[in-house]
Amino acid sequence: MALTLYIHPLASFCHKVLIALYEAGTPFEARTVDLLDPEENARYLEVWPVGKIPVLHDGARDRIVPETSIIIEYLDRHYPGSEPLIPREAALALEARLWDRFFDLYIQVPMQKIVTDTLRASGENDRRGVSDAHASLAVAYDLAERQLKGRRFAVGETFTIADCAAAPALFYAGIVQPFSGTHPDLSAYFERLLERPSFQRTLAEAKPYFDMFPYKEAIPARFL
């Protein structure tokens, strides 16, 4: 198989690329990487020395493609589905890329700060950083609520790269800082994302690993 995606099924940034692949119906092999296993981590560093996941290997072109947004752009160019994830109209493409970065930087990143702080040893917690992350999420929820009013998806009526980013970001962020009771348009949008078979499949594949999630007790029952 030409495409191999190095992932961990619980990782939110991996979910973003998995959703894109499932939306396009592109055949690929998913290879789970346990970065906590020294031998496995050493082997993976030979593939991508930065050591971050996901990474795409395209055997047909002998290319290693890192970074989620770049992976999706690469797939959209070389292995497109029936509908593009990067809109063909230039202005809309810029809008999709903007909101892709928005969900990554202003929802995913603060969420990960909150989650990973729980893994710190006692006495090493970053209380200020976690407080700032919660504040950042509050601002991001407000901005997303404004953006989504009157829109089916992040930038209009068509599912794009921005929605690939939004789905896992909102899934995990909504666990650590719920938005369902305060942001109706954002909540309705998240429910529409949950209707996508691509997102449903990604969550089903993550489910066996939910016990590893530090906030597992807060995961809504409907996902368990």
C-alpha positions in Angstrom: 0.0 0.0 0.0 1.4 3.4 -1.0 0.3 5.4 2.0 1.3 4.7 5.6 0.1 7.0 8.4 2.0 6.8 11.7 -0.5 7.5 14.5 -1.7 6.9 18.0 -5.5 6.2 18.0 -6.1 8.5 21.0 -4.1 11.5 19.7 -6.3 14.4 18.6 -4.0 15.6 15.9 -4.0 12.1 14.4 -7.8 12.2 14.4 -7.6 15.2 12.2 -5.8 13.4 9.4 -7.8 10.2 9.8 -11.0 12.1 9.3 -9.5 13.6 6.1 -8.5 10.2 4.8 -11.9 8.7 5.6 -13.7 11.6 4.0 -11.8 11.0 0.8 -12.0 7.2 0.9 -8.3 7.0 0.4 -6.7 3.6 1.1 -3.9 3.7 3.6 -2.2 1.7 6.3 -2.4 3.0 9.9 0.7 2.2 11.9 0.3 2.8 15.7 3.3 4.2 17.4 3.9 3.9 21.1 6.3 6.8 21.8 6.7 5.7 25.4 8.3 2.4 24.3 12.0 3.2 23.9 12.7 0.7 21.1 9.6 1.7 19.2 10.3 5.4 19.7 13.9 4.8 18.4 12.6 3.2 15.3 10.1 6.0 14.7 12.8 8.6 15.1 14.4 7.0 12.0 11.3 7.8 10.1 10.8 11.3 11.5 13.6 12.6 13.8 11.3 15.3 15.3 9.4 12.5 16.9 5.9 14.0 16.6 2.8 12.2 15.2 1.1 11.9 12.8 3.5 11.5 9.9 2.5 10.3 6.4 4.8 8.1 4.3 4.0 8.0 0.6 5.8 5.0 -0.8 4.8 5.8 -4.3 6.7 9.1 -4.2 9.2 8.2 -1.5 8.1 11.2 0.6 7.7 11.7 4.3 5.1 14.3 5.0 4.8 15.8 8.5 2.4 18.3 10.1 -1.4 17.7 9.9 -2.4 20.6 7.7 0.4 19.9 5.2 -0.6 16.2 5.2 -4.1 17.1 4.3 -3.0 19.5 1.6 -0.7 16.8 0.2 -3.5 14.2 0.2 -5.9 16.7 -1.4 -3.5 17.3 -4.2 -2.2 13.8 -4.8 -4.9 11.5 -3.5 -8.1 13.6 -3.7 -11.6 12.4 -2.8 -14.7 13.3 -4.7 -15.0 16.6 -2.9 -11.9 18.8 -2.2 -11.0 19.5 1.4 -9.2 22.7 0.2 -11.9 24.7 -1.6 -11.0 25.5 -5.2 -12.1 29.1 -5.0 -9.1 31.1 -3.7 -10.8 33.3 -1.1 -12.7 30.3 0.4 -9.4 28.3 0.4 -7.8 31.0 2.5 -10.8 31.0 4.9 -10.6 27.2 5.3 -6.9 27.4 6.0 -7.5 30.2 8.5 -10.1 28.2 10.5 -8.0 25.1 10.3 -5.2 27.0 12.1 -7.7 28.5 14.5 -9.0 25.1 15.7 -5.5 23.8 15.9 -3.8 26.7 17.7 -6.6 28.1 19.8 -8.6 25.0 20.8 -6.3 22.0 20.3 -3.2 23.6 21.9 -4.9 25.0 25.0 -6.8 21.7 25.5 -3.5 19.8 25.3 -2.0 22.2 27.9 -4.8 21.4 30.3 -4.6 17.7 29.7 -0.9 17.3 29.9 -0.6 19.3 33.1 -2.4 16.5 34.9 0.5 14.2 34.0 3.0 16.3 35.8 4.5 15.2 39.1 3.0 16.6 42.2 4.3 20.1 42.8 5.3 20.6 39.2 1.9 21.7 37.9 1.7 24.9 35.9 -1.3 26.5 37.5 -0.8 29.8 35.6 -0.4 28.1 32.3 -3.6 26.0 32.8 -5.5 29.1 33.9 -4.3 30.9 30.7 -5.3 27.8 28.6 -8.9 27.9 30.0 -9.1 31.6 29.3 -7.9 31.0 25.7 -10.6 28.3 25.2 -13.3 30.7 26.5 -12.2 33.3 23.9 -12.0 30.7 21.1 -15.4 29.3 21.9 -16.9 32.8 21.6 -15.1 33.4 18.3 -16.2 30.1 16.9 -19.8 30.7 18.0 -19.8 33.9 16.0 -18.2 32.3 13.0 -20.7 29.4 12.9 -23.9 31.4 13.1 -25.8 30.7 9.9 -23.2 28.2 8.6 -23.5 24.4 8.3 -19.7 23.9 8.5 -16.8 26.1 9.5 -16.6 28.1 6.3 -19.9 27.5 4.7 -22.0 24.6 3.4 -19.1 22.4 2.4 -16.9 20.2 4.7 -13.3 21.3 4.5 -9.9 21.0 6.2 -11.2 23.3 8.8 -13.8 20.8 9.9 -11.2 18.0 10.0 -9.4 20.2 12.5 -12.5 21.2 14.4 -13.9 17.7 15.1 -11.2 16.3 17.4 -10.4 19.7 18.9 -14.0 20.2 20.0 -14.4 16.6 21.1 -11.5 16.8 23.6 -11.9 20.5 24.5 -15.5 19.9 25.3 -14.5 17.4 27.9 -12.1 19.6 29.7 -14.1 22.8 29.3 -17.7 22.1 28.2 -19.4 24.5 25.7 -22.7 22.7 25.2 -24.7 24.9 27.7 -23.2 28.2 26.7 -22.6 28.2 22.9 -25.6 26.9 21.0 -24.3 27.4 17.5 -21.0 25.8 18.3 -22.8 22.9 20.0 -25.1 22.4 17.0 -22.0 22.4 14.7 -20.3 19.8 16.8 -23.4 17.6 16.6 -23.3 17.9 12.8 -19.7 16.9 12.8 -20.7 13.8 14.9 -23.0 12.8 12.1 -20.1 12.4 9.7 -19.1 8.7 9.2 -15.5 9.8 9.1 -15.7 11.2 12.6 -17.7 8.3 13.9 -15.2 5.8 12.6 -12.3 7.8 14.1 -13.9 7.9 17.5 -14.8 4.2 17.4 -11.2 3.4 16.7 -10.1 5.6 19.6 -12.6 4.2 22.1 -10.5 1.2 23.2 -7.8 3.7 24.3 -10.1 6.1 26.3 -8.9 4.6 29.6 -5.5 6.3 28.8 -7.1 9.7 28.7 -6.5 11.7 31.9 -10.0 13.1 31.8 -11.6 9.7 31.1 -14.2 10.1 33.9 -15.5 13.2 32.2 -16.0 11.6 28.8 -19.8 11.7 28.0 -21.5 8.3 28.3 -22.7 8.4 24.7 -19.1 8.0 23.5 -18.3 5.1 25.8 
